[in-house]
Amino acid sequence: MPIISIFFGIVIRMYHDDHPPPHFHASYQGFEAFVRIDSGEILEGSLPKKAAKLVRQWALDHQADLLANWQRGEDLLPMEMIPGADLDD
């Protein structure tokens, strides 16, 4: 599963040709969650409170990039890296 972003120790991955709804996988210190792209809400799993808040805001800030990667995954094309929250202004 390609890594598309890493920030503050949080690793963001996305599968190629994954099941709907559009989502990504976030992992942090042994926790893992599936996160909806459109809302930043955790669908399955869990993250510590601070990590969940960072991931949600990052997802909302990079929604267009995440949706573009989702489409690349559907088309079985290489995904692009997305800047992490530690690089956002």
Backbone hydrogen bonds, N-H to C=O, Kabsch-Sander energy under -0.5 kcal/mol:
donor,donor_aa,acceptor,acceptor_aa,energy
4,I,2,P,-0.5
4,I,12,I,-2.7
5,S,12,I,-1.3
7,F,10,I,-2.2
10,I,7,F,-3.0
11,V,27,S,-2.6
12,I,5,S,-3.1
12,I,10,I,-0.5
13,R,11,V,-0.5
13,R,25,H,-2.9
14,M,2,P,-1.9
17,D,73,G,-0.6
18,D,15,Y,-0.7
24,F,35,V,-1.9
25,H,13,R,-3.0
26,A,33,A,-2.8
27,S,11,V,-2.3
28,Y,31,F,-2.2
31,F,28,Y,-2.3
33,A,26,A,-2.4
34,F,44,E,-2.2
35,V,24,F,-3.0
35,V,33,A,-0.5
36,R,41,E,-2.8
37,I,22,P,-2.2
40,G,36,R,-1.8
43,L,34,F,-3.3
44,E,34,F,-1.0
46,S,32,E,-1.8
52,A,48,P,-3.0
53,K,49,K,-2.1
54,L,50,K,-2.2
55,V,51,A,-2.7
56,R,52,A,-2.5
57,Q,53,K,-2.2
58,W,54,L,-2.5
59,A,55,V,-2.7
60,L,56,R,-2.2
61,D,57,Q,-2.4
62,H,58,W,-1.8
63,Q,60,L,-0.9
66,L,62,H,-2.6
67,L,63,Q,-2.7
68,A,64,A,-2.1
69,N,65,D,-2.2
70,W,66,L,-2.5
71,Q,67,L,-2.2
72,R,68,A,-2.2
73,G,69,N,-2.7
74,E,70,W,-2.2
75,D,71,Q,-2.0
76,L,73,G,-1.2
77,L,72,R,-3.1
82,I,4,I,-3.4
87,L,84,G,-2.0
88,D,84,G,-0.5
88,D,85,A,-0.6
